[in-house]
Amino acid sequence: MTRPIAVIGGTGSAGSGLALRWARAGETVIIGSRDSARAEQTAEAIRKRAGENARVSGMENSAACAATDLLVLTVPFEGQAALLKQLKPAIRPGSILIDATVPLAASIGGRASRTLGVWQGSAAQQTAELVPKGVSVVAAFQNVSAEILNSDTNEYIDCDVIVCSDDPNATQITLELAAKIPRVRAIDGGKLENARIVEQITALLIGLNIRHKGHGGIRITGLPDSAYKT
Amino acid sequence: MTRPIAVIGGTGSAGSGLALRWARAGETVIIGSRDSARAEQTAEAIRKRAGENARVSGMENSAACAATDLLVLTVPFEGQAALLKQLKPAIRPGSILIDATVPLAASIGGRASRTLGVWQGSAAQQTAELVPKGVSVVAAFQNVSAEILNSDTNEYIDCDVIVCSDDPNATQITLELAAKIPRVRAIDGGKLENARIVEQITALLIGLNIRHKGHGGIRITGLPDSAYKT
């Protein structure tokens, strides 16, 4: 990527795991957090793990949005809408916002293996309603195990990333970003509305993890090689 | 299996594909159809393909239900509820009914890459409401490509079957039935309510098939070996 990647909510395990992988791939990453000191701490921890040349900084979320036009949102569903309303003035026109949010019922004290119904169809479609006009929303990265992303080996990464967006250019950039994670294959999953299914898969995987004690992921089989960006 | 497997709606491509695979595995299979002559035709075609020793017969759906207590339902969603109401008197107490139905929007003239909301949560949960008391409903086999099941090679079978049921015994029998299909791994997916997610995955795969021109399936990765019945 020629531009920095800002991971909003990047101090959480999903966000910092993605940031770690992109930092290792040589990308410039900004960790965003409500608390700039925590963002800097996480950035430093990632720099230590990703190597001396890693380009990772930490900023308050609004500053992170203002600093680039490639945003990845990794916050719990219960914080998503309020955060987006707060960040709206800071998000640059023409930005790409990649949303990894899943509306788990855990957000309201329920189970992480169940989801909430979102009026717009999915967490990502809710996001599309809340961002400034001209910002392209992409749904992706919901199904990748945070624990595995945060590990020091590539061995356990065994997951495809399904990318859904109504903007083909934003899809393309996200496919490339996903393929920078070792062993991940990225697949164009069509329109943003399809995020509703991909988000549900996370709840299924969480249920399987609880039942079988694993770190479940999914692979899509049976598509021609051209369907997989690696 | 010690008992015959009746595939209700077994003249369709999904049903006859499953029947073919089970016949090849040495199971006794009954093809059920509204029309007993069509059922017998399909049974004969499967016998020819599965080999001379294959045990496959054809019957009208009600007769098929009366002949065994292991039923697999493979009908389009638009026909599901009416058929179950009709078959209710014929379904034997204590039967296991495995439902492969997906509530595709194609049922009402919409897209096969979208689903309908089912009041009960999923097509399988609707089925659970419609069967006689004491019949155990299992959701499974929604995501396996009918075209691949119907092929003469095992080469392209690359799919896991997620089995959801509230009856552990029915889950176990279905896991074994799924594992009889070459290269399929069967996974206990927990309660029947989880079928709502597994059913959605079919719509996602259909969308991917249209977009990328393939025969998509899914594999669940990252679970311990004990989670996979093969």
Interface residues (C-beta under 8 A of the other chain):
Chain A: S113 R114 S145 I148 Y156 D158 C159 I162 I187 D188 G189 G190 E193 N194 R196 I197 V198 Q200 I201 A203 L204 L205 G207 L208 N209 R211 H212 K213 G214 H215 G216 G217 I218 R219 I220 T221 G222 L223 P224 S226 A227
Chain B: S113 R114 S145 I148 Y156 D158 C159 I162 I187 D188 G189 G190 E193 N194 R196 I197 V198 Q200 I201 A203 L204 L205 G207 L208 N209 R211 H212 K213 G214 H215 G216 G217 I218 R219 I220 T221 G222 L223 P224 S226 A227
